[in-house]
């Protein structure tokens, strides 16, 4: 029978050779373990190095991408502001898409600050920090603001709880009651001029002494504005604007019979009016957020442009002959927008405090927006005027 080579080999291996000592076996195992550990460490560091390289590449991609877009936006802003704003938005999207591991804290803060400065300069987006100018509860613990108007360095606030008008000096902060229930006669709007006060009430238009200077002849609610010696009333429910020419001089002002100021067909529809201002043009803001511009009895085309106004919900408008811009209060979104009188977007300010505002007045001389809340007069600075 032929010999089984496999069996002989196994017998020889077992009986013919001297078994390795325990020391030799332990050494072999140790060497094997070390080799495995070294291999593991090598794989770990290789993987770590690969990940570290990928992170560095990602960091460079984000930083260079943001830097390039911001630099390009700054360089073309004066020539192509629309594209410049798009580039800033793209830079911001790059940052928002990055993870915490892509950028360390210091680098992320630096890039965030660069984008913020670009947003202010190019997008005109500012974080407002309103401060209390006057706590109206110090004038009356139950102060309930309903309207604000301005004339030069003074504002006039209607307090519904006491049926009074409070004058506030914007320079000295001094306040005083300038009309009470006898003069106000239940009016909800105060119309200001440099030397006159008028109140719109159910009886008509009253002067600062409470005397009726224009008898009511309108059917629905009106708002008024005094400009260049004449008083204008807008009746949104009838789409009408009346003009009352001022007559006489002195401390009391009289007015001639009212005339229809708008030309036929200039304005149609049934509108609730939120604001009515004059600066050489007559400006109307409807409750639907539509801004109307009128001149010489005609409506002039006016459109907002320069940004996306899709979610824009203006509740009040403010301007005057002394101001170069229109200021639009958007309480729903907590914003005040600034646009030129041609409709070009200029800036916007955001703060949760703006959501409580009932109205606004603006001083470009002092570079401030004053906001009326139910019990306070607050303000914030117009930073875009400083750039």
HUPESUL-V181273 format. One record per pair of residues at least 12 apart in sequence whose C-alpha atoms are under 8 Angstrom apart, sorted by the first residue. I is the first residue (numbers start at 0). J is the second residue. Records with the same first field share a line. If there is no record, write none. Layout:
I = J  J
//
This chain:
54 = 100  101
55 = 101
57 = 101
58 = 101  102
61 = 93  94  97
62 = 110
64 = 90  93
65 = 90  91  93  94  110
66 = 90
68 = 86  87  89  90
69 = 86  87  90  113  114  117
71 = 83  86
72 = 84  86  87  121
73 = 117  121
76 = 121
80 = 121
81 = 305  306
83 = 121
84 = 121  122
87 = 114  117  118  121  122
90 = 114
91 = 114
94 = 110  111
119 = 383
120 = 383  386
122 = 346
123 = 345  346  347  383
124 = 346  347  348  349
125 = 346  347  348  349  382
126 = 348  349  350
127 = 348  349  350  379  380
128 = 350  379
129 = 350  352  377  378  379
130 = 377  378  379
131 = 375  376  377  378
132 = 172  375  376  377  378
133 = 172  375  376  377
134 = 374  375  376
135 = 374  375  376
136 = 374  375
138 = 174
141 = 160
142 = 158  159  160  161  373  374
143 = 158  159  160  373  374
144 = 156  157  158  159  357  371  372  373  374
145 = 157  158  159  187  188  357  373
146 = 158  187  188  189  357  358  371
147 = 188  189  358  359  360  371
148 = 189  190  191  360
149 = 191  360
150 = 191  192  193
151 = 193
152 = 168  169  170
153 = 166  167  168  169
154 = 166  167  168  169  360
155 = 167  189  191
156 = 189
157 = 187  188  189
159 = 187
161 = 179  180
162 = 179  180  183  184  185
163 = 176  177  178  179  180  183
164 = 176  177  178  179  183
165 = 177  178
178 = 207  208
181 = 209
182 = 205  206  207  208  209  210
183 = 198  200  205  207  209
184 = 200  209
185 = 200  201
186 = 198  199  200  201
187 = 199  200
188 = 200  222
190 = 223  224  225
191 = 224  225
192 = 225  226
194 = 250
195 = 207  250  251  252
199 = 221  222  223
201 = 215
202 = 214  215
203 = 215  216
206 = 251  252
212 = 252  253  254
213 = 254
217 = 234
219 = 234  235  236  237
220 = 234  235  236
221 = 233  234  235  272
222 = 234  272  274  275
223 = 275
224 = 275  276  277
225 = 277
226 = 277  278
228 = 244  245
229 = 242  243  244  245  254
230 = 242  243  244  245
231 = 243
233 = 275
234 = 272
235 = 269  270  271  272
236 = 268  269  270  271
237 = 267  268  269  270
238 = 266  267  268  269  270
239 = 259  260  261  266
240 = 259  260  261
241 = 257  258  259  260  261
242 = 257  258  259  260
243 = 255  256  257  258
244 = 256  257
260 = 295  296
261 = 295  296  297
262 = 296  297
265 = 296  297  298
266 = 298
270 = 285  286
271 = 285  286
272 = 284  285  286
273 = 285  286  314  315  316
274 = 315  316  317
275 = 316
276 = 316  317  318  319
277 = 318  319  320
278 = 318  319  320  321
279 = 294  320
280 = 292  293  294
281 = 293  294
284 = 314  315  316
286 = 314
288 = 312  313  314
301 = 341  342
302 = 341  342
303 = 338  341  342  343  344
304 = 342  343  344
305 = 343  344
306 = 344
311 = 329  332
312 = 329  330  331  332
313 = 327  328  329  330
314 = 327  328  329  330
315 = 327  328  329  358  359
316 = 328  359
317 = 359  360  361
318 = 360  361
322 = 362  363
323 = 339  340
324 = 337  338  339  340
325 = 337  338  339  340
326 = 338  361
328 = 358  359
329 = 353  354
330 = 353  354  355  356
331 = 354
332 = 354
333 = 349  350  351  352  353  354
334 = 347  348  349  350  353  354
335 = 347  348  349  353
336 = 348
346 = 383
353 = 370
355 = 372  373
356 = 370  371  372  373
357 = 370  371  372  373
358 = 370  371  372
359 = 371
363 = 381
366 = 380  381  382  384
367 = 379  380  381
368 = 380  381
//
